[in-house]
Amino acid sequence: MPRYYFDTSDNENFVFDDVGVEIASFEDVKREASRAMADFAKDVLPGSEVRNLAIEVRGDAGPVLRVGLRFKIEQLCADAGAGRYPLQGEMLPPPVGHVGTGPPRSS
């Protein structure tokens, strides 16, 4: 059975997998890479605002698969940190650079 290695990177931190795991099929490799990314994200994302995660899977002949996840929190309301949120039926101004139709107009 082929052996696959799951190297991880978190922003600029790279961890080389020197143990690997035996996996029967490429479909199973993809499933395991997806599970590994979910576990990786669950461990490192809490408390983060921007994170770039990747898992590169390699076999004996080299890389075979890459799974990436970009996580970013963006504040959309300038007053949100001060506890200012829209009231029911009220719309706050759109963020700078936002292109939209604006608030509903009365007839």
C-alpha positions as CSV (number, residue, x, y, z in Angstrom):
1,M,0.0,0.0,0.0
2,P,1.4,3.5,-0.9
3,R,2.6,5.8,1.9
4,Y,1.5,9.5,1.8
5,Y,3.0,12.4,3.8
6,F,0.9,15.4,5.0
7,D,3.1,18.5,5.2
8,T,1.3,21.5,6.8
9,S,1.8,25.2,6.6
10,D,0.3,27.9,8.7
11,N,1.0,31.4,7.3
12,E,4.8,31.1,7.1
13,N,5.3,28.1,9.5
14,F,6.0,24.8,7.7
15,V,5.8,21.3,9.3
16,F,7.3,18.5,7.4
17,D,5.7,15.1,7.9
18,D,8.4,12.5,8.1
19,V,6.1,9.6,9.3
20,G,3.3,9.4,6.7
21,V,0.4,7.1,6.6
22,E,-0.4,4.2,4.3
23,I,-3.6,4.8,2.2
24,A,-5.1,2.5,-0.3
25,S,-6.6,4.8,-2.9
26,F,-6.3,8.4,-4.2
27,E,-10.0,9.0,-3.3
28,D,-9.1,8.0,0.3
29,V,-6.1,10.4,0.2
30,K,-8.5,13.3,-0.8
31,R,-10.9,12.4,2.0
32,E,-8.1,12.2,4.6
33,A,-6.6,15.5,3.4
34,S,-10.1,17.1,3.8
35,R,-10.4,15.7,7.4
36,A,-6.9,16.8,8.2
37,M,-7.6,20.3,7.1
38,A,-10.8,20.5,9.1
39,D,-8.9,19.3,12.2
40,F,-6.0,21.7,11.5
41,A,-8.4,24.7,11.1
42,K,-10.3,23.8,14.3
43,D,-7.0,23.8,16.2
44,V,-5.5,27.1,14.9
45,L,-8.3,29.4,13.8
46,P,-9.9,30.4,17.1
47,G,-8.6,33.9,18.0
48,S,-7.2,34.5,14.5
49,E,-8.2,37.3,12.1
50,V,-6.2,36.3,9.0
51,R,-4.8,32.8,8.4
52,N,-3.5,30.9,5.4
53,L,-3.5,27.2,5.9
54,A,-2.3,24.5,3.5
55,I,-1.7,20.8,3.5
56,E,0.5,19.4,0.8
57,V,0.2,15.6,0.4
58,R,3.2,13.9,-1.2
59,G,3.9,10.3,-2.1
60,D,7.2,8.6,-2.7
61,A,7.4,10.3,-6.1
62,G,6.6,13.8,-4.9
63,P,3.6,16.1,-4.4
64,V,0.2,14.7,-5.3
65,L,-2.4,17.0,-3.7
66,R,-2.7,20.4,-2.1
67,V,-5.6,21.6,0.1
68,G,-5.7,25.3,1.0
69,L,-7.8,27.4,3.3
70,R,-7.7,31.2,3.6
71,F,-9.5,32.6,6.6
72,K,-10.1,36.3,7.1
73,I,-12.4,38.3,9.4
74,E,-13.5,41.6,8.0
75,Q,-15.3,44.2,10.1
76,L,-18.1,45.6,8.0
77,C,-19.5,48.2,10.3
78,A,-17.2,50.8,11.7
79,D,-19.4,51.2,14.9
80,A,-19.6,47.5,15.6
81,G,-16.8,47.5,18.2
82,A,-18.6,50.3,20.1
83,G,-21.8,48.3,20.2
84,R,-23.6,50.2,17.5
85,Y,-25.7,47.8,15.4
86,P,-28.6,48.6,13.1
87,L,-32.0,48.7,14.8
88,Q,-34.8,46.7,13.3
89,G,-35.7,48.3,9.9
90,E,-32.7,50.7,10.1
91,M,-29.8,50.4,7.7
92,L,-26.4,51.7,8.5
93,P,-24.3,53.4,5.7
94,P,-22.5,50.9,3.5
95,P,-18.7,50.4,4.0
96,V,-16.4,52.7,2.1
97,G,-16.1,51.6,-1.5
98,H,-19.3,49.6,-1.4
99,V,-21.5,49.8,-4.5
100,G,-25.1,49.1,-3.9
101,T,-28.6,50.5,-4.2
102,G,-28.7,52.2,-0.8
103,P,-31.5,52.2,1.7
104,P,-35.1,51.5,0.7
105,R,-36.9,54.7,-0.4
106,S,-40.4,55.7,0.7
107,S,-42.9,56.4,-2.1
